[in-house]
Amino acid sequence: MKLSDFFHALETVAPVVLSLVPGVPPVLVPVIQHGIQVAEGMPGATGEQKKAAALDLVNTGITATNAAAGKQVIDPSVINAVSNGIDTTIGVVNILHKAPVAADADLAKVPAPAPAPQG
């Protein structure tokens, strides 16, 4: 996948995915997305190195936010949830890359799900 394609998919997917990961504060979503983008742009880095770089950027963002506020606004312990959020986001982007919807797919022909039984 070209880096520009990755970034486009990330911009589309990250806000949704990260908002669904338990424990990820919404205020950190743009910071996490930026951290992933910066890390993915590191030529020759391993996946572990990229994740460590993204987490380091998020930690820096948390520290800066707390320092600017003069108090703890974001609990640094959210980094475990952020780590899970990064893994989940990258996983979704990779899934999309491996199985894209055909450009000419007619999604209008996809049958609607059956209604749930009432009872």
N, C-alpha and C positions, 0 to 999 in steps of 0.2 A: 504494500500500500504506500502510495506517495505520501510524504509528510503533509502536504496541503490537504489531501483527502482525509488523512487522520485528524487534522485540526478541524476540518469542517464537521466530521462525524462527532468529534469531541464537543464542539460548540453546541451541537444539537442535542446530544445525549447527556452530557455531564449534569446540567442543571436538574433534569428529571431524575436521573439515577441517584445523584447525591442527595436529593431531597427525600428519597425513599429509604436511605440507609439510616437505621436507628442510631441516634447519638450525634449525627453530623449537624452542627448548628447552621441554619440557613445563611447566616452572615459570612460563613467561611466558604460557601460554594464557589464564588468567583476566585477566591484565593487558591482553593484546591485546583480548580480548572487551570488557572495560570501556572501553578506549580507543575501540573502534568505537562502542559505545553512546553515549558522551559526544559523539563527533564527529557521529554521525547526528542528535543532538538539537540541532545548531547550525542555527537557522533561517537560510535564505538563503545558506548556505555552499555553495561549489561542491564537486564531488567531490574535486578536488585539495586544497582547503582542509581538508576533512574528513579526508582521508588524512594530511595533514601534522599535523593536531591529534592524531590517533590515534597516529602515530609519535612525536610529542613526548611524549605521556603514557607510552608504552612506554619511551622513553629515560629519562624521569624515574624510572620504576619500576626500570630497570636500575641507574641511578646510586644510587638510594636503597638498593637491595638490596646493592650492592657497598659502599656507605658503612657500612651497618649491620653488615655482616660484617667490615669492616676490611680487606677484600682483594677481589680481583676474583673474584666467584663466577660472574657472567654476563659473557661477553665482549661488549662493545658492538658488535663487528662483526657480530653476529647480526641487526642491524637490516635488512640486505638481505633476509634470509630472512623476517623479520617483515613487511616490505613486501610480499613475494610472498604471504605468508599472508593478509594483509588483502585483497589483490586477489582471491585465490582464494575466501576466505570470502564476500565481497560478491558475487562472481560466482555462487556456489552459492545464496545467499539469493535473488538476483534470478531465477535459473532456477526455483527453487521457487515464487516469486511468479507467474511467467508461466505455469507449467504445473502447477498443483496437482492432486493426485489427488482425484477426486470423493469426496465424503463417503460416498456409498453404493457405492463400488467394492468388488467382491467379489474381493479379492486371492487368495483360495483357489482361484479358477478360473484363475489364471495358471499356465501349464504350467511344470514344473520344467525346468531346462536339461538337455540330453542329456549323458550322462556322456562324459568325455574318452576318446578311443580309447586302448586299452592297446597298447603295442607296443614 
